[in-house]
Amino acid sequence: MARPQKEGLDYFPHDVYAASDPKIEPILLLYGAKGYAFYFLHLEYIYRSNSLEFDISDAETREVIAQKLHISAEEYERILQTSLKKNLFDKTYYDDTHKLTSNGVKKRASSVFEKRERMRVAYEQKISAAETTHIKKSKVKKSKDKVKESKDIYISAQHLSMSKDEYDKLTTQYDQQLVDDKIDYARNYAKLKNYKSLYLTLNNWLKADKGKSESSNPFA
């Protein structure tokens, strides 16, 4: 069974010197904590997406984010334009698609996706190998069971059978010809389907016949 595909990333790296980054510093100086939060909130949306892009073409999407940041729509647009100008996001791609992303984001995430894919393949190979081993063991067990069953069956009559040991017990206790005759009788006995043990059935029949023979013999 394959693992469900994971969407995007659960986390992304945040450099401890991010506030001093030449690309980030301008929005921090111009807009303060709001500018800083703007950038990293959009990064969260980008990284959680499998495409590593965040579509802000819809006005409602921008409005929701603006409210989260406690800024106006006008402030949102100003910070966005500054972020694009300073190459925090790919401006050319945004102008064409109204989606935010960057080469740096995709480069950092690609290593995670590659590792995840290697782990997924290794997991599926492990599961496949385990399933193959299980199937082989199951086939071997069934084969052994069939061999054992075939070895145990010495005499059969319809759906019932008995082993060589059971047959020898009967022939030790009763005349072999009588035993063989009862086996032939059992093979053609319509009601044998109601019986569960060939050995016990034959033994009971032979015992009953022996009792009848002894009771009818005055010299017995």
PyMOL commands that set and color helices and strands:
alter all, ss='L'
color gray80, all
select helices_A, chain A and resi 18-20+25-31+33-47+59-69+73-85+91-97+103-152+164-173+176-187+190-194+198-216
alter helices_A, ss='H'
color red, helices_A
select strands_A, chain A and resi 54-55+99-100+155-157+160-162
alter strands_A, ss='S'
color yellow, strands_A
deselect
rebuild
show_as cartoon
